[in-house]
Amino acid sequence: MNCSKENIELDGYCLRRYVFRPDAGVAVRGAAFHFHGQGDFSERYGEILRPFLQNGIACVATDLPGHGYSEGVRGRVPGFEIVDRIAGSNRERCRELCNDNQGPLGILGHSAGGLMALREMLQNPDLYAFSWISSPLLHPEATQNPLLALFARLGARLLPGLTVATGVTQDKCSRQPDPWRENGESCLIHARVSIGWGYAMTAAARWIREELKNSPPQLPLLITQGLCDPVCPPEYLHALLEEASLPHLTLHEFPEALHEPFADETREELFHQIASWLEDESIV
């Protein structure tokens, strides 16, 4: 894997973008961009995206405002407007990597990033040829304090920039040590979310659930989910899939995994499943 770092300016923010290219000798046959989760950052996904890179799919990922090396208050994303701008900028970068529209374009995301990827896919269904969604955040309010969820709408109007704890800790994500925290990079992983952004994600998730039922995506879609996930509990995904008919869905679940199967003991199994799916769907 070859990784390069870029700084881009969007809506007054200086954002850090990463471009992950296949190793020398592996031709670029497609590209995809990835949304990281809340409190997460893009650089750690270079290794996680390995199955795509090994199959000639270059990947692009940008730290959201208030995340990773991007500017902003920790946890405070100003709204979906900048998410849409990031998606547009990353699409352009992917096309450059594919020599101007040669090769399929994919969209990927984990957790809250899965919510963002699903929203983008449903808004622009003709732009994408494949998608991997990891542990999607389908009910952001489900694991939060009920009082906070009750007053979220009012709080989003009065104190949109106030940040609160998400409650997401390492022991909820993986049973394995986190090398980024061990290497002194813990400041890059945080557990904060602004009230305004939390409410925006809740509203977006409600819209996504309806759209998936009413206008299901037609592209090959891989969803991976840990069945012991306390952050994005699998029952919400199961309930949605009972109502939504997704014609090209591949669902792979990991019985013992928590929120991040790619960082748990299931890591190599997940990589194998992604590679098999790419081959089975003839994506590249």
C-alpha positions in Angstrom: 0.0 0.0 0.0 1.1 3.5 -0.8 -0.4 6.3 1.2 -0.1 10.0 0.4 -1.5 12.9 2.5 -3.2 16.0 1.1 -4.7 19.1 2.7 -7.9 20.5 1.1 -9.9 23.6 1.9 -13.7 23.2 2.1 -16.2 25.6 3.7 -13.5 27.4 5.6 -12.0 24.2 7.1 -8.6 22.8 6.3 -9.2 19.0 6.0 -6.7 16.1 5.9 -7.3 13.7 3.0 -5.5 10.4 2.4 -5.0 8.6 -0.9 -4.3 4.9 -0.6 -2.9 3.4 -3.8 -2.3 -0.3 -4.6 1.3 -1.6 -4.3 3.6 -1.2 -7.3 2.7 -3.7 -10.0 -1.0 -3.7 -9.2 -2.9 -1.7 -11.8 -5.6 0.7 -10.6 -8.8 -0.7 -12.0 -11.3 1.3 -9.9 -11.6 3.6 -6.9 -13.7 4.2 -3.8 -13.9 6.7 -1.0 -14.5 5.9 2.6 -16.3 7.7 5.5 -14.8 7.1 8.9 -17.0 6.9 12.0 -17.8 9.5 14.7 -14.7 10.1 16.9 -12.6 8.2 14.3 -10.1 9.3 11.7 -9.1 8.2 8.2 -5.4 7.2 8.5 -6.1 4.1 10.5 -8.2 2.7 7.6 -5.2 2.3 5.2 -4.6 -1.3 6.4 -8.3 -2.0 6.8 -8.9 -1.2 3.1 -6.3 -3.7 2.1 -8.7 -6.1 0.3 -9.7 -3.3 -2.0 -6.2 -2.1 -2.7 -5.0 -5.7 -3.4 -7.8 -5.9 -6.1 -6.7 -2.7 -7.8 -9.2 -0.3 -6.1 -7.5 2.9 -5.0 -9.2 4.5 -2.0 -9.7 8.0 -0.8 -10.7 9.1 2.7 -11.0 12.5 4.4 -11.1 13.4 8.1 -14.3 15.2 9.0 -14.1 18.6 10.7 -13.3 18.1 14.3 -11.7 14.7 13.6 -8.2 13.4 13.0 -5.9 16.0 11.6 -8.7 18.2 10.2 -9.5 21.6 11.7 -12.4 22.0 14.1 -13.7 21.3 17.6 -13.5 17.6 18.5 -16.8 16.0 17.6 -18.4 19.1 16.1 -19.3 18.5 12.4 -21.2 21.6 11.2 -23.8 19.6 9.2 -24.4 17.4 6.2 -23.6 20.3 3.8 -19.9 19.8 4.4 -20.3 16.0 4.3 -21.8 16.5 0.8 -18.9 18.7 -0.2 -16.4 16.1 1.0 -18.2 13.4 -1.0 -18.0 15.6 -4.1 -14.4 16.4 -3.6 -13.5 12.7 -3.0 -15.4 11.6 -6.0 -13.3 14.0 -8.2 -10.2 12.6 -6.6 -11.3 9.1 -7.3 -11.9 9.9 -10.9 -8.4 11.3 -11.2 -7.0 8.1 -9.8 -9.0 6.2 -12.4 -7.8 8.3 -15.3 -11.0 10.3 -15.6 -13.9 7.9 -15.2 -12.2 4.7 -16.2 -13.2 2.0 -13.8 -16.0 1.5 -11.2 -16.6 4.0 -8.4 -17.4 2.7 -4.9 -18.5 4.2 -1.6 -17.5 2.8 1.8 -18.2 3.6 5.4 -18.1 2.4 9.0 -20.6 3.2 11.7 -21.6 6.8 11.5 -19.5 6.8 8.2 -21.8 3.9 7.1 -24.8 6.2 7.7 -23.1 8.9 5.6 -22.2 6.5 2.8 -25.8 5.1 2.7 -27.2 8.7 2.6 -24.8 9.6 -0.3 -25.6 6.4 -2.1 -29.4 7.0 -1.8 -29.1 10.6 -2.9 -27.0 9.8 -6.0 -27.8 6.2 -6.9 -26.4 6.4 -10.4 -22.9 7.5 -9.4 -21.8 4.3 -7.6 -21.0 0.8 -8.7 -20.5 -0.9 -5.4 -20.5 -0.3 -1.6 -19.2 -1.8 1.6 -21.0 -0.7 4.8 -19.5 -1.7 8.1 -21.6 -1.8 11.3 -24.0 1.0 10.1 -25.4 3.5 12.5 -29.1 3.2 11.8 -30.5 4.5 15.1 -28.1 7.1 16.6 -30.4 7.8 19.5 -30.9 4.1 20.5 -27.9 3.8 22.8 -27.9 7.4 24.1 -29.4 8.8 27.3 -33.2 8.8 26.8 -33.4 12.4 28.3 -30.8 13.6 25.9 -32.6 12.0 22.9 -35.9 13.6 24.1 -34.5 17.1 24.2 -32.2 16.7 21.2 -34.3 18.8 18.9 -34.5 21.7 21.3 -30.8 21.4 22.1 -29.9 21.4 18.5 -31.6 24.8 18.1 -30.3 26.4 21.3 -26.8 24.8 21.8 -25.9 23.1 18.5 -22.2 23.3 19.1 -22.2 21.9 22.7 -20.4 18.6 22.7 -21.3 15.6 24.9 -19.9 12.2 25.4 -20.9 9.4 23.0 -20.1 6.6 25.4 -18.2 4.8 22.8 -15.1 3.3 24.3 -12.4 0.9 23.1 -13.8 -2.1 24.9 -17.1 -1.7 22.9 -15.2 -1.7 19.6 -12.8 -4.6 19.9 -11.3 -7.1 22.3 -7.9 -6.5 20.8 -5.4 -3.7 21.7 -5.6 -0.6 19.6 -2.2 0.2 18.2 -3.1 3.8 17.6 -3.8 4.4 21.3 -0.8 2.4 22.3 1.4 4.5 20.1 0.4 7.7 21.8 -2.2 8.8 19.1 -5.2 8.6 21.5 -6.0 12.3 20.8 -7.0 11.2 17.2 -9.7 8.9 18.6 -12.3 10.7 20.7 -15.7 10.1 22.2 -17.5 13.5 21.6 -20.4 14.6 19.4 -22.1 18.0 19.2 -25.8 18.1 19.9 -26.5 19.7 16.5 -24.6 17.0 14.7 -26.1 14.2 16.7 -29.6 15.5 15.9 -28.7 15.8 12.2 -27.5 12.2 12.1 -30.7 11.0 13.9 -32.8 12.8 11.2 -30.7 11.4 8.4 -30.9 7.9 9.8 -34.7 8.2 9.9 -34.7 9.3 6.2 -32.3 6.5 5.2 -34.5 3.8 6.8 -37.5 5.0 4.8 -35.5 5.3 1.5 -34.0 1.9 1.8 -37.5 0.5 2.0 -39.0 2.7 -0.7 -36.1 3.0 -3.1 -33.6 0.2 -2.4 -30.2 0.6 -4.1 -29.5 -1.6 -7.1 -25.7 -1.8 -6.7 -23.8 -4.7 -5.2 -23.9 -3.9 -1.4 -21.8 -5.7 1.2 -22.8 -5.1 4.9 -20.7 -6.6 7.7 -21.8 -6.6 11.3 -20.6 -7.9 14.6 -23.4 -9.7 16.5 -22.1 -8.5 19.9 -21.9 -4.9 18.8 -23.1 -2.6 21.6 -22.6 0.6 19.6 -24.7 -0.2 16.6 -26.8 -3.2 17.8 -27.5 -5.7 15.1 -31.2 -5.9 15.9 -31.8 -2.6 14.2 -30.1 -3.8 11.0 -32.1 -7.0 11.1 -35.4 -5.1 11.6 -34.6 -2.9 8.6 -33.6 -5.8 6.4 -36.9 -7.5 7.2 -38.7 -4.6 5.6 -36.3 -3.5 2.9 -35.7 -5.7 -0.1 -32.2 -5.1 -1.2 -31.7 -7.0 -4.5 -27.9 -7.2 -4.5 -27.2 -7.4 -0.7 -24.5 -9.6 0.8 -24.7 -9.7 4.6 -21.9 -11.2 6.5 -22.2 -11.3 10.3 -19.5 -12.2 12.9 -21.1 -13.9 16.0 -18.4 -13.0 18.5 -17.3 -9.6 17.1 -18.0 -6.2 18.7 -18.3 -2.9 16.8 -15.2 -3.2 14.7 -14.8 -6.7 13.2 -11.9 -5.4 11.2 -10.0 -4.7 14.4 -11.0 -7.9 16.3 -10.0 -11.5 16.0 -12.3 -11.6 12.9 -10.0 -9.3 11.0 -8.6 -11.8 8.5 -11.9 -13.5 8.0 -13.5 -10.1 7.2 -10.7 -9.4 4.7 -11.4 -12.7 3.1 -15.1 -12.0 2.9 -14.5 -8.6 1.2 -12.1 -10.1 -1.3 -14.5 -13.0 -2.1 -17.4 -10.5 -2.5 -15.4 -8.3 -4.9 -14.6 -11.4 -7.0 -18.1 -12.9 -6.8 -19.7 -9.6 -7.9 -17.1 -9.1 -10.7 -16.6 -5.5 -9.5 -13.1 -5.2 -11.0 
